[in-house]
Amino acid sequence: MRPYVIVHTHTSIDGNLNGKTSTEDNITHYGTPAIDESATVPAGDYVAEPEAEMYYVSIDPRGELAWQQKLHGLGVERLMVGGGGIINWSFLQQGLVDEVSMVLAPVANAEPDAPRFFTAKEPYSTIDLTEFTITSIEDLGDSVVWLRYTPNAQA
């Protein structure tokens, strides 16, 4: 059995995704962490705190991490994916998304090259029409809304 998977983001009203690229542009400014090249990495899976309330999972697009089976073994029942468009779309196309969650902010800048919430990229995913059903609309104040959807079954 796999966890209940939620793809979540916060975005502007013109669809600019606030994710990895936005974080690099506005927060880390493409800085890189200091790496101790002499540090050893243990073989196999590593879970720092097996009883933690929350986990961060690194997604490998080649599927080498086998996260789906391992997370359930750790007792993970709900998983939020806060990926970029390619990761979000790949999860959706594989039928792994139970809910799409979006906090929509009332701002826009019309950036033509802004990242999108879902982006197909070969060989990981393909362009395909996918429909959703809205399950919840919540006013968070200051004209910000939280929209929640479920993906419709593919034909």
Secondary structure, DSSP 8 states (H G I E B T S, - for coil): ---EEEEEEEEETT--B-SHHHHIIIIITT------TT----SS---S-TT-S-------TT-TT-HHHHHHHTT--EEEE---HHHHHHHHHTT--SEEEEEEES-----TT---SS---TTT-------EEEEEEEEEETTEEEEEEEE----
